[in-house]
Amino acid sequence: MDFMFIVFAGLAVLGGLVMAFHQSIVHSAFGLVGALFGVAGLYWTMGADFLGGLQVLLYVGGVTVLLLFAVMLSTRDSTRLALSRYVLVAPVVGLLGMFIFQAYRGVYQVVQVLGVQGPEAPQPTTQQIGELLLSPDGYLVPFELVAVLLLLVLIGAVTIARRGQEQDEDQGQPAGTESGGTP
């Protein structure tokens, strides 16, 4: 097996375990970052460099930042987790992990006995995806139509938000307050 594949798989599993079983929700969020980086590394070792980059940009860069902001803005009492709820789950997860490992060893031994060859090393995918997205014969027109559609949705959202703000000001309320409440 490839050494880097094992390293990234270990990072993904270790990050997932930290995320699932650590008492501090902030440490769990950083465990999630490690797990997501591990998955991105697995994509890279398998030749899916575009998916690995998207994993880092969207999940590690975006979702994790949103999660950390949600943790920081929540109250301290709501972020405490009790370890007692995991007492019954830990042995089940351990047994499931042992079962998966034994199944892997069995399949690996059968593959070795039969002498089955694995697929060739995959080629990077970024160039092919870029050519498909930007070539006139590929997805250029749908790509541009989606961009225009997203722009129209953004303009519509701003228009609706401004109309709601103008209606609140016409009724004599400051924008963003509920009727009958204090600002």
LOROFI-463087 format. One record per residue (C-alpha): residue number from 1; x, y, z. Coordinates in nm, 3 decimals, decimal comma, padded with zeros to 5 digits. Example, Ala and Ser with C-alpha at 12.3 -4.5 7.8 and 13.67 -1.06 7.14 Angstrom:
BEGIN
<rec num="1" c1="01,230" c2="-00,450" c3="00,780"/>
<rec num="2" c1="01,367" c2="-00,106" c3="00,714"/>
//
This chain:
BEGIN
<rec num="1" c1="00,000" c2="00,000" c3="00,000"/>
<rec num="2" c1="00,104" c2="00,355" c3="-00,058"/>
<rec num="3" c1="00,255" c2="00,517" c3="00,254"/>
<rec num="4" c1="00,074" c2="00,849" c3="00,204"/>
<rec num="5" c1="-00,259" c2="00,671" c3="00,165"/>
<rec num="6" c1="-00,207" c2="00,511" c3="00,507"/>
<rec num="7" c1="-00,106" c2="00,846" c3="00,659"/>
<rec num="8" c1="-00,415" c2="01,026" c3="00,524"/>
<rec num="9" c1="-00,646" c2="00,739" c3="00,619"/>
<rec num="10" c1="-00,503" c2="00,746" c3="00,972"/>
<rec num="11" c1="-00,553" c2="01,123" c3="00,989"/>
<rec num="12" c1="-00,914" c2="01,086" c3="00,877"/>
<rec num="13" c1="-00,988" c2="00,811" c3="01,130"/>
<rec num="14" c1="-00,805" c2="00,984" c3="01,416"/>
<rec num="15" c1="-00,978" c2="01,315" c3="01,342"/>
<rec num="16" c1="-01,314" c2="01,138" c3="01,333"/>
<rec num="17" c1="-01,248" c2="00,972" c3="01,668"/>
<rec num="18" c1="-01,144" c2="01,302" c3="01,827"/>
<rec num="19" c1="-01,453" c2="01,466" c3="01,681"/>
<rec num="20" c1="-01,685" c2="01,198" c3="01,812"/>
<rec num="21" c1="-01,546" c2="01,136" c3="02,158"/>
<rec num="22" c1="-01,382" c2="01,456" c3="02,287"/>
<rec num="23" c1="-01,570" c2="01,645" c3="02,558"/>
<rec num="24" c1="-01,478" c2="01,992" c3="02,432"/>
<rec num="25" c1="-01,679" c2="02,095" c3="02,129"/>
<rec num="26" c1="-01,397" c2="02,321" c3="02,010"/>
<rec num="27" c1="-01,156" c2="02,027" c3="02,012"/>
<rec num="28" c1="-01,422" c2="01,825" c3="01,831"/>
<rec num="29" c1="-01,438" c2="02,094" c3="01,562"/>
<rec num="30" c1="-01,060" c2="02,073" c3="01,518"/>
<rec num="31" c1="-01,094" c2="01,695" c3="01,499"/>
<rec num="32" c1="-01,340" c2="01,752" c3="01,216"/>
<rec num="33" c1="-01,080" c2="01,969" c3="01,041"/>
<rec num="34" c1="-00,828" c2="01,685" c3="01,069"/>
<rec num="35" c1="-01,078" c2="01,431" c3="00,937"/>
<rec num="36" c1="-01,168" c2="01,652" c3="00,642"/>
<rec num="37" c1="-00,800" c2="01,709" c3="00,560"/>
<rec num="38" c1="-00,749" c2="01,333" c3="00,576"/>
<rec num="39" c1="-01,031" c2="01,278" c3="00,327"/>
<rec num="40" c1="-00,885" c2="01,546" c3="00,098"/>
<rec num="41" c1="-00,549" c2="01,369" c3="00,116"/>
<rec num="42" c1="-00,717" c2="01,041" c3="00,027"/>
<rec num="43" c1="-00,866" c2="01,207" c3="-00,281"/>
<rec num="44" c1="-00,520" c2="01,333" c3="-00,379"/>
<rec num="45" c1="-00,356" c2="00,994" c3="-00,338"/>
<rec num="46" c1="-00,621" c2="00,839" c3="-00,561"/>
<rec num="47" c1="-00,560" c2="01,094" c3="-00,837"/>
<rec num="48" c1="-00,874" c2="01,302" c3="-00,784"/>
<rec num="49" c1="-00,689" c2="01,629" c3="-00,730"/>
<rec num="50" c1="-00,990" c2="01,843" c3="-00,818"/>
<rec num="51" c1="-01,206" c2="01,673" c3="-00,553"/>
<rec num="52" c1="-00,925" c2="01,708" c3="-00,299"/>
<rec num="53" c1="-00,902" c2="02,080" c3="-00,368"/>
<rec num="54" c1="-01,279" c2="02,120" c3="-00,343"/>
<rec num="55" c1="-01,275" c2="01,928" c3="-00,015"/>
<rec num="56" c1="-01,024" c2="02,172" c3="00,131"/>
<rec num="57" c1="-01,194" c2="02,483" c3="-00,007"/>
<rec num="58" c1="-01,556" c2="02,398" c3="00,068"/>
<rec num="59" c1="-01,550" c2="02,179" c3="00,375"/>
<rec num="60" c1="-01,230" c2="02,268" c3="00,558"/>
<rec num="61" c1="-01,242" c2="02,633" c3="00,456"/>
<rec num="62" c1="-01,614" c2="02,701" c3="00,460"/>
<rec num="63" c1="-01,817" c2="02,458" c3="00,665"/>
<rec num="64" c1="-01,564" c2="02,434" c3="00,946"/>
<rec num="65" c1="-01,540" c2="02,812" c3="00,978"/>
<rec num="66" c1="-01,920" c2="02,833" c3="00,999"/>
<rec num="67" c1="-01,921" c2="02,559" c3="01,260"/>
<rec num="68" c1="-01,657" c2="02,736" c3="01,468"/>
<rec num="69" c1="-01,853" c2="03,064" c3="01,450"/>
<rec num="70" c1="-02,166" c2="02,878" c3="01,566"/>
<rec num="71" c1="-01,970" c2="02,732" c3="01,857"/>
<rec num="72" c1="-01,828" c2="03,070" c3="01,953"/>
<rec num="73" c1="-02,170" c2="03,238" c3="01,940"/>
<rec num="74" c1="-02,350" c2="02,973" c3="02,142"/>
<rec num="75" c1="-02,378" c2="02,979" c3="02,516"/>
<rec num="76" c1="-02,127" c2="02,788" c3="02,724"/>
<rec num="77" c1="-02,386" c2="02,562" c3="02,892"/>
<rec num="78" c1="-02,525" c2="02,435" c3="02,562"/>
<rec num="79" c1="-02,181" c2="02,326" c3="02,441"/>
<rec num="80" c1="-02,108" c2="02,084" c3="02,726"/>
<rec num="81" c1="-02,148" c2="01,718" c3="02,640"/>
<rec num="82" c1="-02,176" c2="01,431" c3="02,880"/>
<rec num="83" c1="-01,931" c2="01,145" c3="02,829"/>
<rec num="84" c1="-02,178" c2="00,899" c3="02,980"/>
<rec num="85" c1="-02,382" c2="00,883" c3="02,659"/>
<rec num="86" c1="-02,081" c2="00,736" c3="02,478"/>
<rec num="87" c1="-02,019" c2="00,454" c3="02,724"/>
<rec num="88" c1="-02,249" c2="00,217" c3="02,533"/>
<rec num="89" c1="-02,156" c2="00,345" c3="02,187"/>
<rec num="90" c1="-01,778" c2="00,297" c3="02,222"/>
<rec num="91" c1="-01,781" c2="-00,085" c3="02,239"/>
<rec num="92" c1="-02,020" c2="-00,105" c3="01,944"/>
<rec num="93" c1="-01,793" c2="00,121" c3="01,737"/>
<rec num="94" c1="-01,490" c2="-00,087" c3="01,842"/>
<rec num="95" c1="-01,658" c2="-00,414" c3="01,741"/>
<rec num="96" c1="-01,767" c2="-00,263" c3="01,411"/>
<rec num="97" c1="-01,410" c2="-00,146" c3="01,346"/>
<rec num="98" c1="-01,275" c2="-00,494" c3="01,424"/>
<rec num="99" c1="-01,530" c2="-00,649" c3="01,188"/>
<rec num="100" c1="-01,434" c2="-00,412" c3="00,907"/>
<rec num="101" c1="-01,064" c2="-00,479" c3="00,963"/>
<rec num="102" c1="-01,120" c2="-00,857" c3="00,955"/>
<rec num="103" c1="-01,325" c2="-00,824" c3="00,636"/>
<rec num="104" c1="-01,046" c2="-00,619" c3="00,479"/>
<rec num="105" c1="-00,785" c2="-00,879" c3="00,574"/>
<rec num="106" c1="-01,000" c2="-01,157" c3="00,428"/>
<rec num="107" c1="-01,054" c2="-00,975" c3="00,099"/>
<rec num="108" c1="-00,683" c2="-00,885" c3="00,082"/>
<rec num="109" c1="-00,582" c2="-01,250" c3="00,128"/>
<rec num="110" c1="-00,825" c2="-01,364" c3="-00,143"/>
<rec num="111" c1="-00,692" c2="-01,100" c3="-00,382"/>
<rec num="112" c1="-00,334" c2="-01,210" c3="-00,313"/>
<rec num="113" c1="-00,418" c2="-01,577" c3="-00,373"/>
<rec num="114" c1="-00,600" c2="-01,502" c3="-00,700"/>
<rec num="115" c1="-00,329" c2="-01,262" c3="-00,817"/>
<rec num="116" c1="-00,573" c2="-00,990" c3="-00,920"/>
<rec num="117" c1="-00,402" c2="-00,676" c3="-01,046"/>
<rec num="118" c1="-00,532" c2="-00,337" c3="-00,940"/>
<rec num="119" c1="-00,619" c2="-00,059" c3="-01,181"/>
<rec num="120" c1="-00,353" c2="00,166" c3="-01,331"/>
<rec num="121" c1="-00,256" c2="00,480" c3="-01,146"/>
<rec num="122" c1="-00,525" c2="00,743" c3="-01,211"/>
<rec num="123" c1="-00,443" c2="01,060" c3="-01,398"/>
<rec num="124" c1="-00,511" c2="01,407" c3="-01,255"/>
<rec num="125" c1="-00,862" c2="01,527" c3="-01,330"/>
<rec num="126" c1="-00,836" c2="01,905" c3="-01,305"/>
<rec num="127" c1="-00,737" c2="01,962" c3="-01,667"/>
<rec num="128" c1="-01,016" c2="01,743" c3="-01,804"/>
<rec num="129" c1="-01,279" c2="01,909" c3="-01,582"/>
<rec num="130" c1="-01,156" c2="02,255" c3="-01,679"/>
<rec num="131" c1="-01,166" c2="02,168" c3="-02,049"/>
<rec num="132" c1="-01,519" c2="02,031" c3="-02,015"/>
<rec num="133" c1="-01,643" c2="02,337" c3="-01,826"/>
<rec num="134" c1="-01,489" c2="02,595" c3="-02,057"/>
<rec num="135" c1="-01,500" c2="02,437" c3="-02,404"/>
<rec num="136" c1="-01,785" c2="02,530" c3="-02,640"/>
<rec num="137" c1="-01,849" c2="02,160" c3="-02,701"/>
<rec num="138" c1="-01,868" c2="02,086" c3="-02,328"/>
<rec num="139" c1="-02,057" c2="02,264" c3="-02,053"/>
<rec num="140" c1="-01,972" c2="02,628" c3="-02,128"/>
<rec num="141" c1="-02,331" c2="02,737" c3="-02,201"/>
<rec num="142" c1="-02,486" c2="02,566" c3="-01,895"/>
<rec num="143" c1="-02,198" c2="02,697" c3="-01,682"/>
<rec num="144" c1="-02,270" c2="03,056" c3="-01,793"/>
<rec num="145" c1="-02,647" c2="03,009" c3="-01,754"/>
<rec num="146" c1="-02,600" c2="02,894" c3="-01,395"/>
<rec num="147" c1="-02,383" c2="03,202" c3="-01,329"/>
<rec num="148" c1="-02,655" c2="03,432" c3="-01,468"/>
<rec num="149" c1="-02,923" c2="03,247" c3="-01,269"/>
<rec num="150" c1="-02,726" c2="03,287" c3="-00,946"/>
<rec num="151" c1="-02,680" c2="03,659" c3="-01,018"/>
<rec num="152" c1="-03,055" c2="03,700" c3="-01,072"/>
<rec num="153" c1="-03,130" c2="03,515" c3="-00,746"/>
<rec num="154" c1="-02,889" c2="03,745" c3="-00,560"/>
<rec num="155" c1="-03,051" c2="04,057" c3="-00,710"/>
<rec num="156" c1="-03,397" c2="03,922" c3="-00,620"/>
<rec num="157" c1="-03,291" c2="03,855" c3="-00,260"/>
<rec num="158" c1="-03,155" c2="04,209" c3="-00,221"/>
<rec num="159" c1="-03,474" c2="04,354" c3="-00,372"/>
<rec num="160" c1="-03,699" c2="04,156" c3="-00,138"/>
<rec num="161" c1="-03,486" c2="04,253" c3="00,164"/>
<rec num="162" c1="-03,504" c2="04,622" c3="00,073"/>
<rec num="163" c1="-03,883" c2="04,609" c3="00,024"/>
<rec num="164" c1="-03,921" c2="04,456" c3="00,371"/>
<rec num="165" c1="-03,699" c2="04,728" c3="00,517"/>
<rec num="166" c1="-03,898" c2="05,004" c3="00,342"/>
<rec num="167" c1="-04,228" c2="04,859" c3="00,468"/>
<rec num="168" c1="-04,095" c2="04,855" c3="00,825"/>
<rec num="169" c1="-03,988" c2="05,220" c3="00,794"/>
<rec num="170" c1="-04,328" c2="05,317" c3="00,646"/>
<rec num="171" c1="-04,503" c2="05,166" c3="00,948"/>
<rec num="172" c1="-04,289" c2="05,375" c3="01,182"/>
<rec num="173" c1="-04,069" c2="05,093" c3="01,312"/>
<rec num="174" c1="-03,695" c2="05,081" c3="01,290"/>
<rec num="175" c1="-03,579" c2="04,812" c3="01,050"/>
<rec num="176" c1="-03,509" c2="04,472" c3="01,205"/>
<rec num="177" c1="-03,743" c2="04,504" c3="01,509"/>
<rec num="178" c1="-04,061" c2="04,311" c3="01,569"/>
<rec num="179" c1="-04,393" c2="04,486" c3="01,613"/>
<rec num="180" c1="-04,450" c2="04,579" c3="01,974"/>
<rec num="181" c1="-04,090" c2="04,508" c3="02,077"/>
<rec num="182" c1="-03,814" c2="04,739" c3="02,181"/>
<rec num="183" c1="-03,519" c2="04,805" c3="01,950"/>
//
